[in-house]
Amino acid sequence: MALNFTTYDVFTDTAFAGNPLAVVWDADALSDAQMQTIAREFNLSETVFVRAPENAQHAASVRIFTPGKELPFAGHPTIGCAIAIAEARHGRGATHDLIIVLEEKIGLVRCGVKIGDDGASFAEFTAPKLSEKAGADPSIEAAAAALGLAESDIGFGAHKPSLFSAGVPFAMIPLASTDALVRAKPTIATLSEALGATEIFVYARADRQEAHSFHARMFAPEIGIVEDPATGSAAAAFAGVLARFEDLPEGWHTLPILQGVEMGRPSLIGLEVNIENGALAGARIAGKAVKISEGVLFV
C-alpha cells in the first residue's frame, strides 16, 4: 500500500523553525498498530492521519499519534492538519477564509484557516474542551528535583506547580526566570511518578518589552518526546493556569507563548483566553504553518 504524506513546520512562518508535523493522507485502511509504527518511524512529536469523516459535511476524521501513544487532541497537529487540508483542496493564494471541521477523538474541532500566498498559512481554533484541574498540585520540592533546579527557581507571583488538562494532562511548572527555564532539564526517567503527568510544561513570564507574554518548554520523554518545540494542547491547558493564578479582568486576553528557542526551533503559539464571571469561559489557539516536504510511504 502506498500513501502520500506531507510535512509542515507549525507555529512559525519560517521554514525549519516551529514544530514539525507529518500528515499522512487517505489513512482509512491503516490499523492502530500501523499508525503507531508510522509515527515512530517519522519520530516527530506528532503525526496526524487523515481519514474520511463520519459526517460528510466535515473535512476529515483525524488520528493523532506521538512516537509512543495516541492522543485524543493536540494543538500543533490540529493547526497543521487544517492548513494542509485547506492548501491541498484550494491551493495557495485563496482569497477567502475557510472553515474546516475536524473529527478528533476529543470531539469536533472547528478551525478557521486563511491561506497565505507567501508560503505561510494561518489557522486558529477554539479549544474543544475547557481547561480544568487534572489532579493534586505537585510540590515545589518534587518539581525542583525532577527538573534539576533549586527550589528557589520554582514559582513566581501567585503561580505554583499545578496539573491542568484540556484533553491532555500537563504538569504546569512555573519558573522564576528565563535563566531557570534554560537550565531546566529532566533528571529522572519517570516524571509522571514525581509530577503526576507524562507531559511537563515549564514556563516563565517574558520581559515586558517582548512580543510574547510567556516563554515555555515542554518535556515528555516517557511518550517518546524528549522536548517539544511547540505544544498547542499545553497552551490550551495553560488557559486554566492563567485563569487560576493571573488576576485577569473580564473579557478576552491575548497572551502569546514563545517555545522551542532552546531547541533552535522558535515557535510562536497564539493564545487567547476569555474570562466570564471570574472563571475561564473559552480559549483559542492560533498559529501559522509552512509546507516543507511531500512524499510517498510504502506500508
C-alpha positions as CSV (number, residue, x, y, z in Angstrom):
1,M,0.0,0.0,0.0
2,A,1.3,3.4,-1.0
3,L,0.2,6.5,1.0
4,N,1.1,10.1,0.3
5,F,2.4,12.3,3.1
6,T,3.2,16.0,3.6
7,T,5.3,17.6,6.3
8,Y,4.7,21.1,7.8
9,D,6.5,23.3,10.2
10,V,3.8,24.6,12.6
11,F,3.6,27.7,14.8
12,T,6.0,29.5,12.5
13,D,6.1,31.4,9.3
14,T,9.7,30.4,8.6
15,A,10.8,27.0,7.2
16,F,12.9,24.8,9.5
17,A,11.6,26.5,12.6
18,G,8.4,25.7,14.7
19,N,7.2,22.2,15.3
20,P,7.5,19.6,12.5
21,L,4.3,17.7,11.7
22,A,3.8,14.7,9.3
23,V,0.4,14.5,7.7
24,V,-0.5,11.1,6.2
25,W,-3.3,11.2,3.7
26,D,-6.1,8.6,3.0
27,A,-5.2,6.6,6.0
28,D,-8.5,4.8,6.4
29,A,-7.1,1.3,5.8
30,L,-4.4,1.6,8.5
31,S,-4.7,-0.2,11.7
32,D,-3.9,1.4,15.1
33,A,-0.7,-0.6,15.2
34,Q,0.3,0.5,11.7
35,M,-0.4,4.2,12.6
36,Q,1.7,3.9,15.8
37,T,4.5,2.3,13.8
38,I,4.5,5.0,11.2
39,A,4.5,7.7,13.9
40,R,7.5,6.0,15.4
41,E,9.2,5.9,12.0
42,F,8.7,9.7,11.5
43,N,9.9,10.2,15.1
44,L,8.3,13.7,15.2
45,S,6.4,14.8,18.3
46,E,3.2,14.1,16.5
47,T,2.0,12.5,13.2
48,V,-1.6,13.0,12.1
49,F,-3.5,10.5,9.9
50,V,-6.3,11.9,7.7
51,R,-9.3,9.7,7.2
52,A,-12.8,10.0,5.7
53,P,-15.1,11.8,8.0
54,E,-18.2,10.1,9.6
55,N,-20.2,13.2,8.7
56,A,-19.7,14.2,5.0
57,Q,-20.1,17.9,6.0
58,H,-16.9,17.7,7.9
59,A,-13.4,18.0,6.3
60,A,-11.9,14.8,7.8
61,S,-11.6,12.4,10.7
62,V,-8.1,12.6,12.1
63,R,-6.0,10.4,14.4
64,I,-3.0,11.9,16.2
65,F,0.0,9.8,17.4
66,T,3.2,10.6,19.2
67,P,6.1,8.1,18.8
68,G,4.8,6.4,21.9
69,K,1.0,6.7,22.1
70,E,-2.2,8.1,20.5
71,L,-3.6,11.5,21.7
72,P,-7.3,12.5,21.8
73,F,-6.3,16.0,20.9
74,A,-3.2,18.1,20.2
75,G,-2.8,21.7,19.0
76,H,0.0,21.7,16.5
77,P,-1.5,18.7,14.6
78,T,-4.8,20.5,14.5
79,I,-3.3,23.7,13.2
80,G,-1.1,21.9,10.7
81,C,-3.7,19.5,9.5
82,A,-6.3,22.2,9.0
83,I,-3.8,24.2,6.9
84,A,-2.7,21.1,5.0
85,I,-6.3,20.2,4.0
86,A,-7.1,23.8,3.0
87,E,-4.0,24.1,0.8
88,A,-4.5,20.7,-0.7
89,R,-8.1,21.4,-1.6
90,H,-8.0,25.1,-2.6
91,G,-4.3,25.8,-3.5
92,R,-2.2,28.7,-2.2
93,G,-3.4,32.2,-2.5
94,A,-7.1,31.6,-1.9
95,T,-8.8,35.0,-1.5
96,H,-11.4,33.8,1.1
97,D,-11.2,32.5,4.6
98,L,-12.2,28.9,5.2
99,I,-13.9,27.0,8.0
100,I,-12.7,23.4,8.4
101,V,-14.3,20.9,10.9
102,L,-12.0,18.1,12.1
103,E,-13.4,15.0,13.8
104,E,-10.8,14.3,16.6
105,K,-11.1,11.7,19.4
106,I,-11.9,14.6,21.8
107,G,-14.8,15.7,19.6
108,L,-15.4,18.2,16.8
109,V,-12.8,20.9,16.3
110,R,-13.8,23.9,14.2
111,C,-10.9,25.6,12.6
112,G,-10.7,28.9,10.7
113,V,-8.0,29.0,8.0
114,K,-6.6,31.8,5.9
115,I,-4.4,30.5,3.1
116,G,-1.3,32.6,2.6
117,D,0.3,33.3,-0.8
118,D,3.7,33.9,0.8
119,G,4.3,30.3,1.8
120,A,2.8,30.5,5.3
121,S,-0.9,30.0,6.0
122,F,-2.7,30.8,9.3
123,A,-5.2,28.8,11.3
124,E,-7.0,29.1,14.6
125,F,-9.4,27.0,16.6
126,T,-11.5,27.2,19.8
127,A,-10.3,24.7,22.3
128,P,-12.8,21.8,22.2
129,K,-12.6,21.3,26.0
130,L,-12.2,23.9,28.7
131,S,-9.0,23.5,30.7
132,E,-9.6,22.1,34.2
133,K,-7.6,20.9,37.1
134,A,-6.3,17.3,36.5
135,G,-5.1,16.3,39.9
136,A,-3.3,17.4,43.1
137,D,-0.7,20.2,42.7
138,P,2.9,18.8,42.6
139,S,5.1,20.0,45.3
140,I,7.8,22.6,44.8
141,E,10.3,20.2,46.1
142,A,9.3,17.5,43.6
143,A,9.3,19.9,40.7
144,A,12.8,21.3,41.6
145,A,14.2,17.8,41.9
146,A,12.6,16.5,38.7
147,L,14.0,19.4,36.7
148,G,17.4,19.7,38.2
149,L,16.7,23.1,39.7
150,A,16.8,24.8,43.1
151,E,13.5,25.2,45.0
152,S,14.0,29.0,44.7
153,D,13.7,28.6,40.9
154,I,10.2,27.3,41.2
155,G,7.2,29.7,41.1
156,F,6.6,33.4,40.6
157,G,3.9,35.8,41.7
158,A,0.8,33.6,42.7
159,H,2.0,30.8,40.3
160,K,2.9,27.4,41.8
161,P,3.1,23.9,40.3
162,S,-0.3,22.6,39.1
163,L,-1.9,19.9,37.0
164,F,-4.3,21.0,34.2
165,S,-5.9,19.4,31.2
166,A,-7.8,20.5,28.1
167,G,-7.8,17.0,26.8
168,V,-4.2,16.0,27.6
169,P,-3.0,16.4,31.2
170,F,0.1,18.5,31.8
171,A,2.2,19.2,34.9
172,M,2.5,23.0,34.8
173,I,5.7,24.2,36.4
174,P,6.2,28.0,36.7
175,L,9.8,29.1,36.9
176,A,11.1,32.3,38.5
177,S,13.2,33.4,35.5
178,T,14.0,32.7,31.9
179,D,17.5,31.7,33.1
180,A,15.9,28.9,35.2
181,L,13.9,27.9,32.1
182,V,17.1,27.5,30.1
183,R,18.7,25.4,32.9
184,A,15.7,23.1,33.3
185,K,16.4,19.5,32.3
186,P,14.5,16.3,33.4
187,T,16.7,14.4,35.8
188,I,14.6,11.3,36.2
189,A,13.1,8.9,33.7
190,T,9.6,8.7,35.3
191,L,8.5,12.3,35.5
192,S,4.9,11.1,35.9
193,E,5.6,9.5,39.2
194,A,7.1,12.7,40.6
195,L,4.8,15.3,38.9
196,G,1.6,13.5,38.1
197,A,1.7,13.6,34.3
198,T,3.9,12.4,31.4
199,E,3.8,15.8,29.8
200,I,5.7,18.6,31.7
201,F,5.1,22.2,30.6
202,V,7.6,24.7,32.2
203,Y,7.0,28.4,31.8
204,A,8.4,31.8,32.8
205,R,7.0,35.3,32.4
206,A,8.5,37.2,29.5
207,D,10.1,40.6,29.8
208,R,7.7,43.5,29.3
209,Q,9.4,44.6,26.0
210,E,8.9,41.1,24.4
211,A,6.2,40.5,21.8
212,H,5.1,37.4,23.7
213,S,3.7,37.0,27.3
214,F,5.4,33.8,28.3
215,H,8.4,31.7,27.4
216,A,7.9,27.9,27.7
217,R,9.4,24.4,27.2
218,M,7.7,21.0,27.2
219,F,9.3,17.7,28.1
220,A,7.6,14.3,27.7
221,P,10.4,11.6,27.4
222,E,8.0,8.8,28.7
223,I,6.0,9.1,25.5
224,G,8.9,9.5,23.1
225,I,9.2,13.3,23.1
226,V,12.5,14.4,24.7
227,E,11.4,18.0,24.2
228,D,8.7,19.6,22.0
229,P,9.3,22.8,20.0
230,A,5.6,23.9,20.3
231,T,2.7,22.4,22.2
232,G,-0.8,23.7,21.4
233,S,-2.5,21.3,23.7
234,A,-0.3,22.6,26.5
235,A,-1.3,26.1,25.6
236,A,-5.0,25.1,25.8
237,A,-4.4,23.6,29.2
238,F,-2.4,26.7,30.2
239,A,-5.5,28.8,29.8
240,G,-6.7,27.2,33.1
241,V,-3.4,28.1,34.8
242,L,-3.8,31.7,33.8
243,A,-7.4,31.8,34.9
244,R,-6.3,30.4,38.3
245,F,-3.2,32.4,39.0
246,E,-3.4,35.6,37.0
247,D,-5.9,38.2,38.1
248,L,-7.4,38.6,34.7
249,P,-10.3,41.0,34.2
250,E,-13.5,40.1,32.3
251,G,-13.2,39.6,28.6
252,W,-10.7,38.2,26.1
253,H,-7.0,38.4,26.6
254,T,-4.2,37.8,24.1
255,L,-1.2,36.0,25.8
256,P,1.2,34.6,23.2
257,I,3.7,31.9,24.2
258,L,7.2,31.5,22.8
259,Q,8.5,28.0,22.8
260,G,11.3,25.9,21.2
261,V,14.1,28.6,21.4
262,E,16.4,26.2,23.4
263,M,16.0,23.7,20.6
264,G,16.8,26.1,17.8
265,R,13.2,26.0,16.6
266,P,11.5,29.1,17.8
267,S,7.7,28.8,17.8
268,L,5.0,31.4,18.5
269,I,1.7,30.0,19.8
270,G,-1.2,32.4,19.8
271,L,-3.3,32.0,22.9
272,E,-6.5,33.9,23.7
273,V,-8.3,33.4,27.0
274,N,-11.8,34.5,27.8
275,I,-12.8,35.3,31.4
276,E,-16.5,35.5,32.4
277,N,-17.8,35.9,36.0
278,G,-14.2,35.4,37.2
279,A,-13.8,32.0,35.5
280,L,-12.4,30.6,32.3
281,A,-15.1,30.6,29.6
282,G,-13.1,29.9,26.5
283,A,-9.7,29.7,24.8
284,R,-8.4,30.0,21.3
285,I,-5.2,28.6,19.8
286,A,-3.7,30.1,16.7
287,G,-0.6,30.0,14.5
288,K,1.0,29.7,11.1
289,A,2.4,26.7,9.3
290,V,4.8,26.3,6.3
291,K,4.8,23.3,4.0
292,I,8.3,21.6,3.9
293,S,8.1,18.3,2.0
294,E,5.9,15.7,0.5
295,G,6.4,12.1,-0.5
296,V,5.1,8.5,-0.5
297,L,5.0,5.9,2.3
298,F,5.1,2.2,1.4
299,V,3.2,0.3,4.0
